[in-house]
Amino acid sequence: MSSEVSETEKIELSLFLEAIYRKYHYDFRNYSPASLKRRLAQAKDHFGCESYSQLQHLALHDSTMVSQLLPFLTVQVSDMFRDPEYFRAIREKVVPHLRTYPSLKVWVAGCSAGEELHSLAILFREEGLESRTIFYATDINTEALKKAESGVYDLNRIALFTENHRKSGGKSSLSEYYTTGYGRAKFDQSLRERTVFSDHSLVSDAVFAETHLISCRNVLIYFNRELQNRVVGLFHESLVRRGFLGLGSKESLRFSSLADRFSEFDLSERIYQKEGEGV
């Protein structure tokens, strides 16, 4: 009986994802099934549904549902300077290379609510690179992009942000970059003046700029191998020769079909460098 339930659930999940794609053009069909099941279990509870079929019915017949479903289908968990050693490696090892360019473009792919964008903007300001850098902050979730553009976070998160910033080699006090009020911290608008915010899907959209650094952390782990290869190919196409790609601590290019197109610049922090032409 349990195997029958499991098979039925697989069919329902497949039909649900196909329905979301055909109706709203959001493609989650190649996301990791295990990850989707965990997140959609929360969605079913939230909307009072017992099955993916019931959730599908709601989604197809209520156009407002898709914006409510996206936070469950996409990953929205991050912190400023999350994994501080990663940002220290960017600061101490990658920045010296970036200094050699007269102008820079940095892509924060899957930027969620903007914590990583603000982290990099602060780091680049502290390293004197902000004025020559354009940042691209993209996400599939337009509501998350609005949060990123606002630069507002709950005040109870600031202590962790501050400690992470210190551990990352921060050259100033994080408090210099925000003001507080009503239980919130609002980061300076100046940190976002050189940022282009855009709705962009790693699953279906094309490259839009030539970039020197791409930071896409804790996103690939939610994709299956085929989609991971597609996205890594997208990043390879976007990066300049010898450009840098930063991934999450549990992610790797080692099993990618495109692994030989990158060198392991700092493997412990999952920072890779695009190989030169002809290599």
Secondary structure, DSSP 8 states (H G I E B T S, - for coil): -HHHHHHHHHHHHHHHHHHHHHHH----TTB-HHHHHHHHHHHHHHHT-SSHHHHHHHHHH-TTHHHHHHHHHS-----TTSSHHHHHHIIIIIHHHHTTSSSEEEEEET-TTSHHHHHHHHHHHHTT-GGGEEEEEEES-HHHHHHHHHTEEEGGGHHHHHHHHHHTT-SS-GGGGEEEETTEEEE-GGGGTTEEEEE--TTT----S-EEEEE--SSGGGB-HHHHHHHHHHHHHHEEEEEEEE--TT--STTSTTGGGEEEEEGGGTEEEE--TT-
